[in-house]
Amino acid sequence: MKTIHWAMIGTGDVTEKKSGPGFYKAKNSVLYGVTNRTLAKAEDYAKRHHVEKVFTSVDDLLADPKVDAVYIATPPSSHKDYALRCAAAGKICYIEKPIALTYNEALAISEAFKKAHVKAFVAYYRRTLPRFVKVKELLDAGTIGDVRFVNVAYYRPAAKDEITGTHWHVQPEISGGGIFMDMAVHTLDILDFFFGAIEKVAAFSANQAGYYAPEDNVALAFAFDNHITGTGNWCFTTDTTADNIQIVGSKGELNFGCFSNDPIQLKTAEQETAIPVGTIEHVHQNLIQTIVDELNGQGSCPSTIDSALRTAWVCEQVYQQQN
C-alpha cells in the first residue's frame, strides 16, 4: 500500500482536533506539510503536530512532488481559488465544507477536476461517523419500513461573536451565507447520504433578530427524487435548543440529532429502543481513511464532488428564494 503524503492549506481551529490528526493517524497516511498565510502559525502547528515540512506559500506546496493530496482547510471564500490551483497542479484534493461560496463556484471546481482527471473529495465527514452509519443500516434493513417523510428541527441561541457580527460564519462574503450555510449543509448532506438527491425545494428565510446581515431563520419543504418528502426549520437566535432529525416510515420512526451524540431513538409497534452509538476522537479520520483506501484501490469514499454539488444546489435554492 502506498503512503499518501498530505499537505494542508490553513491551520485553523478545525485542524487542531477534528481533522489534522486524522491525516497522520489514518493507515497509510501522513501529514507531510502545512502552510498558512501567517508563517508563524504554520510553524507552530508543525512543531506541535510533528509535521515535517512548512511551506512558505501555496505555490511552494503545490510544486513539491512529494505532496500527493491537499486538504483545503480555509473558509469557503478561498476554496475556489485553491481548488482550481490544486486541479491545475494535478493534486488530489480534500475540500472543507461547504465546497464553495455558491453553486456556480462549486460547479467550476467540479469541472476543473474532471477536466484534469484528478480526484477531489469534500469534508462531509458525518457520512462515516458511527451514528449515521448505524442510521443508514437501520433504514436499509427496513427497520421502519418504507420511509414516508423527514422532519428536521435545529435551533439554538446566538453566540456572542455572532451577535457582534465578528464571526466569519455570519459574513456572507467569507461563508457564502449565514450560519445555515455552515451548519445546515451537514444535515442536508446526511439526508442525501440516506435517501439520495433532493430534487425540489421551497424555501423561506428571514433575518428576525437583526444581529447580523444574513438570514437567521430558514424553513424548507423538499422532495427527494424517490418521492420521500421532508421539512426543515433552522433558527439561530432562540433562547432554547433543539437538534432532531425525525424519519417516519410505514412501520416506525427514528429520531436522532445531527450534532449531538445522544442515542438514536427507534420506535416501532413492537418496541421503543434507545440505541447508543460510540464517537471517535477525530471526526474527519474515518472519511480520510476512505479517501486513502480509495487512492490505494481499496474501496471508495462516500463524500464526492458530485454528492457535495447536490447539497450546494439545495443551498442555492434557499438563497435564490430568499425573502
DONUMAR-949466 format. One record per residue (C-alpha): residue in three letters; residue number from 1; x, y, z. Coordinates in pm, whole numbers, plus 50000, padded with zeros to 5 digits. Each point is the difference from the previous one (the first is absolute). Example, Ala and Ser with C-alpha at 12.3 -4.5 7.8 and 13.67 -1.06 7.14 Angstrom:
<sites>
{ALA,1,{51230,49550,50780}} {SER,2,{50137,50344,49934}} 
</sites>
This chain:
<sites>
{MET,1,{50000,50000,50000}} {LYS,2,{50125,50345,49913}} {THR,3,{50031,50255,50280}} {ILE,4,{49806,50312,49899}} {HIS,5,{50191,50319,50079}} {TRP,6,{49759,50280,50089}} {ALA,7,{50061,50373,50009}} {MET,8,{49761,50238,50170}} {ILE,9,{49905,50357,49907}} {GLY,10,{49889,50175,50318}} {THR,11,{50061,49908,50363}} {GLY,12,{49689,50135,50172}} {ASP,13,{49788,49857,50281}} {VAL,14,{49845,49722,49792}} {THR,15,{50346,49853,49935}} {GLU,16,{50104,49972,50365}} {LYS,17,{49785,49703,50095}} {LYS,18,{49721,49940,49750}} {SER,19,{50206,49952,49685}} {GLY,20,{50377,50048,50022}} {PRO,21,{50091,49700,50218}} {GLY,22,{49787,49779,49779}} {PHE,23,{50251,50037,49719}} {TYR,24,{50284,49854,50205}} {LYS,25,{49791,49749,50195}} {ALA,26,{49831,49843,49698}} {LYS,27,{50172,49692,49861}} {ASN,28,{50234,50056,49703}} {SER,29,{49974,50376,50049}} {VAL,30,{50229,50276,50123}} {LEU,31,{49960,50375,50047}} {TYR,32,{50316,50100,49818}} {GLY,33,{49966,50378,49977}} {VAL,34,{49800,50308,50096}} {THR,35,{49973,50363,49898}} {ASN,36,{49823,50305,50137}} {ARG,37,{49981,50364,49893}} {THR,38,{50173,50071,50332}} {LEU,39,{50320,49796,49986}} {ALA,40,{50042,49995,50378}} {LYS,41,{49664,49824,50036}} {ALA,42,{50106,49731,49755}} {GLU,43,{50331,49956,50181}} {ASP,44,{49824,49973,50336}} {TYR,45,{49754,49744,49867}} {ALA,46,{50276,49795,49839}} {LYS,47,{50197,49993,50324}} {ARG,48,{49706,49890,50211}} {HIS,49,{49875,49738,49753}} {HIS,50,{50345,49877,49891}} {VAL,51,{49950,50101,49636}} {GLU,52,{50314,49968,49788}} {LYS,53,{49961,50292,49760}} {VAL,54,{49886,50361,50033}} {PHE,55,{49931,50165,49666}} {THR,56,{50040,50376,49967}} {SER,57,{49727,50019,49734}} {VAL,58,{49730,49798,49829}} {ASP,59,{50206,50009,49680}} {ASP,60,{50291,49833,50179}} {LEU,61,{49766,49739,50142}} {LEU,62,{49853,49917,49659}} {ALA,63,{50345,49984,49842}} {ASP,64,{50124,49731,50240}} {PRO,65,{49992,49663,49820}} {LYS,66,{49978,49818,50332}} {VAL,67,{49653,50145,50065}} {ASP,68,{49737,49750,49882}} {ALA,69,{49690,50173,50132}} {VAL,70,{49898,50337,50140}} {TYR,71,{49752,50085,50275}} {ILE,72,{49846,50346,49957}} {ALA,73,{49919,50098,50359}} {THR,74,{49912,50365,49943}} {PRO,75,{49665,50188,49999}} {PRO,76,{49784,49956,49687}} {SER,77,{50101,50334,49846}} {SER,78,{50338,49855,49900}} {HIS,79,{49890,49648,49905}} {LYS,80,{49953,50065,49630}} {ASP,81,{50340,50164,49954}} {TYR,82,{50192,49733,50188}} {ALA,83,{49801,49713,49848}} {LEU,84,{50055,50119,49642}} {ARG,85,{50371,50034,50070}} {CYS,86,{50008,49647,50142}} {ALA,87,{49825,49865,49692}} {ALA,88,{50242,50182,49769}} {ALA,89,{50292,49855,50197}} {GLY,90,{49856,49649,49980}} {LYS,91,{49959,49971,50376}} {ILE,92,{49724,49791,50153}} {CYS,93,{49788,50224,50220}} {TYR,94,{49795,49978,50319}} {ILE,95,{49794,50317,50037}} {GLU,96,{49839,50125,50319}} {LYS,97,{49624,50033,49990}} {PRO,98,{49811,50176,49859}} {ILE,99,{50180,49943,49674}} {ALA,100,{49986,50369,49900}} {LEU,101,{49816,50330,50042}} {THR,102,{49742,49919,49732}} {TYR,103,{49873,49717,49785}} {ASN,104,{50164,50154,49692}} {GLU,105,{50336,50005,50178}} {ALA,106,{49946,49638,50100}} {LEU,107,{49926,49911,49638}} {ALA,108,{50319,50170,49886}} {ILE,109,{50200,49798,50253}} {SER,110,{49836,49676,49890}} {GLU,111,{50061,50070,49633}} {ALA,112,{50366,50088,50062}} {PHE,113,{50073,49669,50171}} {LYS,114,{49811,49799,49741}} {LYS,115,{50187,50176,49720}} {ALA,116,{50331,49933,50176}} {HIS,117,{49902,49636,50073}} {VAL,118,{50087,50057,50366}} {LYS,119,{49795,49877,50295}} {ALA,120,{49845,50239,50250}} {PHE,121,{49799,49944,50317}} {VAL,122,{49803,50221,50239}} {ALA,123,{50012,49990,50381}} {TYR,124,{49648,49882,50076}} {TYR,125,{50143,49763,50258}} {ARG,126,{49668,49906,50161}} {ARG,127,{49956,49745,49723}} {THR,128,{50259,49785,50180}} {LEU,129,{49918,50071,50365}} {PRO,130,{49862,49698,50191}} {ARG,131,{49661,50154,50088}} {PHE,132,{49911,50086,49640}} {VAL,133,{50135,49671,49865}} {LYS,134,{49772,49829,50254}} {VAL,135,{49698,50205,49892}} {LYS,136,{50066,49907,49638}} {GLU,137,{50029,49633,50096}} {LEU,138,{49663,50017,50177}} {LEU,139,{49840,50172,49700}} {ASP,140,{50151,49760,49747}} {ALA,141,{49886,49702,50209}} {GLY,142,{49641,50125,49986}} {THR,143,{49980,50037,50378}} {ILE,144,{49737,50277,49970}} {GLY,145,{49858,49876,49671}} {ASP,146,{49976,50226,49697}} {VAL,147,{50103,50355,50083}} {ARG,148,{49715,50249,49962}} {PHE,149,{50142,50334,50114}} {VAL,150,{50270,50182,50194}} {ASN,151,{49974,50288,50249}} {VAL,152,{50305,50203,50106}} {ALA,153,{50005,50242,50293}} {TYR,154,{50311,50188,50105}} {TYR,155,{50006,50316,50208}} {ARG,156,{50224,50159,50259}} {PRO,157,{50093,50337,50155}} {ALA,158,{50234,50235,49818}} {ALA,159,{50364,49996,50107}} {LYS,160,{50168,50321,50114}} {ASP,161,{50222,50030,49692}} {GLU,162,{49694,49945,49780}} {ILE,163,{49807,50277,50175}} {THR,164,{50291,50238,49943}} {GLY,165,{50034,49882,49639}} {THR,166,{50369,49921,50046}} {HIS,167,{49985,49626,49926}} {TRP,168,{50063,49921,49636}} {HIS,169,{49703,49762,49998}} {VAL,170,{49771,50307,49990}} {GLN,171,{50202,50182,49735}} {PRO,172,{49860,49883,49662}} {GLU,173,{50303,50119,49804}} {ILE,174,{50205,49741,50195}} {SER,175,{49748,49727,50082}} {GLY,176,{49760,50017,49706}} {GLY,177,{49700,50082,50218}} {GLY,178,{49906,49980,50366}} {ILE,179,{50039,49727,50260}} {PHE,180,{49762,49790,49792}} {MET,181,{50276,49974,49738}} {ASP,182,{50244,49872,50261}} {MET,183,{49780,49763,50200}} {ALA,184,{49692,49898,49803}} {VAL,185,{50218,49868,49718}} {HIS,186,{50101,49713,50231}} {THR,187,{49637,49902,50044}} {LEU,188,{49915,50037,49632}} {ASP,189,{50301,49791,49905}} {ILE,190,{49917,49721,50245}} {LEU,191,{49645,49988,49862}} {ASP,192,{50154,49966,49653}} {PHE,193,{50210,49713,50141}} {PHE,194,{49686,49828,50127}} {PHE,195,{49755,50066,49718}} {GLY,196,{50178,50139,49695}} {ALA,197,{49948,50329,49823}} {ILE,198,{49753,50268,50103}} {GLU,199,{49837,50114,49675}} {LYS,200,{49742,50258,50115}} {VAL,201,{50037,50278,50257}} {ALA,202,{49769,50270,50131}} {ALA,203,{50185,50237,50232}} {PHE,204,{49909,50285,50231}} {SER,205,{50260,50197,50193}} {ALA,206,{50021,50314,50207}} {ASN,207,{50222,50202,50228}} {GLN,208,{49785,50035,50311}} {ALA,209,{50239,50106,50276}} {GLY,210,{50203,50249,49797}} {TYR,211,{50333,49906,50155}} {TYR,212,{50174,49959,49664}} {ALA,213,{49935,50037,49629}} {PRO,214,{49908,49650,49875}} {GLU,215,{49701,49785,50090}} {ASP,216,{49960,49859,50351}} {ASN,217,{49685,49795,49933}} {VAL,218,{49942,49756,49713}} {ALA,219,{49703,49775,49926}} {LEU,220,{50011,49740,49722}} {ALA,221,{49763,49759,49835}} {PHE,222,{50171,49751,49773}} {ALA,223,{49954,49680,49803}} {PHE,224,{50253,49735,49905}} {ASP,225,{50013,49841,49658}} {ASN,226,{49854,49680,50154}} {HIS,227,{49689,50196,50114}} {ILE,228,{50090,50012,50370}} {THR,229,{49900,50343,50129}} {GLY,230,{50140,50215,50278}} {THR,231,{49992,50322,50195}} {GLY,232,{50266,50186,50195}} {ASN,233,{50017,50295,50235}} {TRP,234,{50325,50165,50106}} {CYS,235,{50020,50300,50231}} {PHE,236,{50314,50141,50160}} {THR,237,{49856,50263,50236}} {THR,238,{49773,49815,50245}} {ASP,239,{50035,49968,50377}} {THR,240,{49956,49621,49995}} {THR,241,{50163,49724,49799}} {ALA,242,{49892,49707,49785}} {ASP,243,{50188,49763,49772}} {ASN,244,{49786,49725,49851}} {ILE,245,{49956,49813,49675}} {GLN,246,{49678,49799,49993}} {ILE,247,{49964,49734,49731}} {VAL,248,{49652,49848,49981}} {GLY,249,{49936,49676,49817}} {SER,250,{49710,49763,49937}} {LYS,251,{50097,49787,50303}} {GLY,252,{50161,50242,50243}} {GLU,253,{50224,50299,50042}} {LEU,254,{50354,50107,50089}} {ASN,255,{50103,50312,50192}} {PHE,256,{50358,50117,50042}} {GLY,257,{50209,50315,50009}} {CYS,258,{50225,50121,49723}} {PHE,259,{50243,50171,50238}} {SER,260,{49941,49819,50331}} {ASN,261,{50126,49659,50108}} {ASP,262,{49677,49894,50171}} {PRO,263,{49874,49646,49933}} {ILE,264,{49797,49934,49687}} {GLN,265,{49632,49957,50091}} {LEU,266,{49823,49717,49815}} {LYS,267,{49624,49965,50031}} {THR,268,{49790,49725,49840}} {ALA,269,{49677,49822,50092}} {GLU,270,{50209,49736,50175}} {GLN,271,{50260,50209,50180}} {GLU,272,{50138,50333,50111}} {THR,273,{50377,49978,50019}} {ALA,274,{50284,50241,50070}} {ILE,275,{50304,49896,49799}} {PRO,276,{50327,50142,50135}} {VAL,277,{50270,50055,49740}} {GLY,278,{50365,50068,50070}} {THR,279,{50194,50306,49893}} {ILE,280,{50348,50046,49859}} {GLU,281,{50266,50245,50115}} {HIS,282,{50080,50154,49662}} {VAL,283,{49674,50027,49806}} {HIS,284,{50165,50028,49657}} {GLN,285,{50218,49692,50045}} {ASN,286,{49756,49737,49873}} {LEU,287,{49930,50201,49686}} {ILE,288,{50371,50065,49946}} {GLN,289,{50055,49625,50028}} {THR,290,{49746,49935,49723}} {ILE,291,{50184,50248,49776}} {VAL,292,{50336,49837,50067}} {ASP,293,{49849,49658,49940}} {GLU,294,{49842,50112,49672}} {LEU,295,{50330,50146,49882}} {ASN,296,{50154,49660,50074}} {GLY,297,{49729,49817,49808}} {GLN,298,{49824,49874,50311}} {GLY,299,{49637,50115,50014}} {SER,300,{49859,50346,49940}} {CYS,301,{49940,50326,50184}} {PRO,302,{49629,50080,50053}} {SER,303,{50046,50379,49988}} {THR,304,{50075,50103,49644}} {ILE,305,{49993,50317,49796}} {ASP,306,{49673,49880,49847}} {SER,307,{49827,49942,50335}} {ALA,308,{50124,50336,50130}} {LEU,309,{49866,50169,49687}} {ARG,310,{49653,49874,50082}} {THR,311,{50012,50165,50343}} {ALA,312,{50137,50318,49843}} {TRP,313,{49705,49999,49761}} {VAL,314,{49751,49979,50289}} {CYS,315,{50170,50295,50171}} {GLU,316,{49986,50194,49675}} {GLN,317,{49621,49954,49996}} {VAL,318,{49981,50144,50352}} {TYR,319,{50187,50315,49906}} {GLN,320,{49826,50042,49664}} {GLN,321,{49661,49984,50175}} {GLN,322,{50108,50226,50286}} {ASN,323,{49728,50235,50124}} 
</sites>
